[in-house]
Amino acid sequence: MANMKSNKPAAGRSWLTPLYDFGVRVTMPERMIRDRLARLVDPKPQQRILEFGFGSGSNRVAIHDQCPAAELYRVLKSGGSLIVGDWGAANSFLMRIASGFISLIDGFETTRDNRRGEIPNLVETAGFSDVRELDVVNTSVGTFRFLRAAAVP
């Protein structure tokens, strides 16, 4: 089990945690992002969908040592898909400045892989194939990217 002391509170500081959901609502087009995600998943009748979300990221820290992407790969059937919606590399100078706000609050170390655009590489390293970007949303606090990857046998 991961050391719980390494958990990072929502918004990077425990005193900001109660404001996290409000902050997301006022800084992001949350409804549009959720609608796009549903469209990208394109659920079918009788299809099984595993919803796996980290929200503030504290769960990711808690299970980091268990390699969550590899676990997702294990539970997906061959031919199944992994869809990721997460912060990614800024696609403009303005978005780079905006994403700096998130890094200031959440920590530069915590957000480094996202800022560098490493999430697709991490998904591929976990054993997925055909990792590709499906959509991009610029928000007031950075660039949000949707990726799809295939589970292979």
C-alpha positions as CSV (number, residue, x, y, z in Angstrom):
1,M,0.0,0.0,0.0
2,A,1.3,3.5,-0.9
3,N,2.4,5.8,1.9
4,M,-0.7,7.8,2.6
5,K,1.4,10.8,3.7
6,S,2.4,11.2,0.1
7,N,-1.2,11.9,-0.9
8,K,-1.7,15.4,-2.3
9,P,-4.9,17.2,-1.4
10,A,-7.2,18.5,-4.0
11,A,-6.0,21.9,-5.3
12,G,-2.6,21.1,-3.8
13,R,-3.2,22.5,-0.4
14,S,-5.5,21.0,2.3
15,W,-7.0,24.4,3.1
16,L,-8.1,24.7,-0.6
17,T,-9.7,21.3,-0.8
18,P,-13.2,22.5,0.1
19,L,-13.0,24.9,-2.8
20,Y,-11.8,22.4,-5.4
21,D,-15.2,21.5,-6.9
22,F,-16.2,25.2,-7.1
23,G,-12.9,26.0,-8.7
24,V,-13.4,23.4,-11.4
25,R,-16.9,24.7,-12.1
26,V,-15.8,28.3,-12.6
27,T,-12.5,27.6,-14.5
28,M,-13.5,24.8,-16.9
29,P,-16.3,24.0,-19.3
30,E,-17.1,20.9,-17.3
31,R,-20.4,20.1,-19.0
32,M,-18.8,20.3,-22.5
33,I,-15.9,18.1,-21.4
34,R,-18.3,15.5,-20.0
35,D,-20.4,15.6,-23.1
36,R,-17.4,15.1,-25.4
37,L,-16.2,12.2,-23.2
38,A,-19.6,10.5,-23.6
39,R,-19.5,11.1,-27.3
40,L,-16.0,9.6,-27.5
41,V,-16.9,6.6,-25.5
42,D,-19.9,6.0,-27.7
43,P,-21.6,3.5,-25.4
44,K,-23.5,0.6,-27.0
45,P,-26.3,-1.5,-25.4
46,Q,-24.9,-4.4,-23.4
47,Q,-21.4,-2.9,-23.5
48,R,-19.5,-3.0,-20.3
49,I,-17.7,0.2,-19.4
50,L,-15.3,0.7,-16.6
51,E,-15.3,4.3,-15.4
52,F,-12.1,5.1,-13.7
53,G,-11.5,8.6,-12.5
54,F,-8.9,10.3,-10.3
55,G,-10.6,13.7,-9.8
56,S,-8.2,15.7,-7.7
57,G,-5.4,13.1,-8.3
58,S,-5.1,12.0,-4.7
59,N,-6.3,8.5,-5.6
60,R,-3.6,8.3,-8.3
61,V,-0.9,9.0,-5.6
62,A,-2.4,6.4,-3.3
63,I,-2.2,3.6,-5.9
64,H,0.8,4.8,-7.9
65,D,2.9,1.9,-6.8
66,Q,0.3,-0.5,-8.1
67,C,0.6,0.9,-11.7
68,P,-3.0,1.8,-12.4
69,A,-2.7,1.9,-16.2
70,A,-1.4,-1.7,-16.2
71,E,-4.3,-2.7,-14.0
72,L,-6.7,-1.1,-16.4
73,Y,-5.0,-3.0,-19.2
74,R,-5.4,-6.3,-17.3
75,V,-9.2,-5.8,-16.9
76,L,-9.8,-4.7,-20.5
77,K,-10.6,-7.4,-23.1
78,S,-8.4,-7.7,-26.2
79,G,-9.8,-5.1,-28.6
80,G,-11.1,-3.0,-25.7
81,S,-10.4,0.7,-25.5
82,L,-9.0,3.0,-22.9
83,I,-10.1,6.6,-23.1
84,V,-8.2,9.2,-21.1
85,G,-9.3,12.8,-20.5
86,D,-6.5,14.8,-18.8
87,W,-4.4,17.9,-18.9
88,G,-1.8,17.8,-21.6
89,A,0.9,19.9,-23.2
90,A,-0.3,23.4,-23.9
91,N,-1.1,24.1,-27.6
92,S,-0.3,27.8,-27.4
93,F,1.7,30.3,-25.5
94,L,-1.5,31.5,-23.8
95,M,-2.4,28.0,-22.7
96,R,1.1,27.5,-21.4
97,I,0.6,30.6,-19.2
98,A,-2.8,29.4,-18.1
99,S,-1.6,25.9,-17.2
100,G,1.1,27.5,-15.0
101,F,-1.7,28.4,-12.6
102,I,-2.5,24.7,-12.1
103,S,1.2,23.9,-11.6
104,L,1.5,26.6,-9.0
105,I,-1.4,25.3,-7.0
106,D,-0.9,21.5,-7.5
107,G,2.9,21.5,-7.8
108,F,5.3,21.5,-10.7
109,E,6.4,17.9,-9.9
110,T,2.8,16.6,-9.9
111,T,2.0,18.2,-13.2
112,R,5.3,17.8,-15.0
113,D,4.3,14.8,-17.2
114,N,1.1,16.5,-18.3
115,R,2.9,19.8,-19.1
116,R,5.5,17.9,-21.2
117,G,2.9,15.9,-23.1
118,E,4.1,12.6,-21.7
119,I,0.7,11.0,-21.0
120,P,0.5,9.3,-24.4
121,N,4.0,7.8,-23.8
122,L,3.0,6.6,-20.3
123,V,-0.1,4.9,-21.7
124,E,2.0,3.2,-24.4
125,T,4.6,2.1,-21.8
126,A,1.8,0.5,-19.8
127,G,1.2,-1.8,-22.7
128,F,-1.5,-0.2,-24.8
129,S,-1.2,0.3,-28.6
130,D,-2.5,2.7,-31.1
131,V,-2.4,5.7,-28.7
132,R,-3.9,8.7,-30.4
133,E,-5.4,12.0,-29.5
134,L,-9.1,12.4,-30.2
135,D,-10.0,15.9,-29.1
136,V,-8.6,19.0,-27.4
137,V,-10.3,21.6,-25.3
138,N,-8.7,24.9,-24.3
139,T,-9.9,26.0,-20.9
140,S,-9.1,29.1,-18.8
141,V,-6.5,26.9,-16.9
142,G,-4.9,25.0,-19.7
143,T,-5.3,22.5,-22.5
144,F,-7.4,19.4,-21.8
145,R,-6.8,16.4,-24.1
146,F,-8.7,13.2,-24.8
147,L,-6.8,10.1,-25.9
148,R,-7.8,6.7,-27.0
149,A,-5.7,3.5,-26.7
150,A,-6.3,-0.1,-27.6
151,A,-5.8,-3.1,-25.3
152,V,-3.8,-5.8,-27.0
153,P,-3.7,-9.5,-26.3
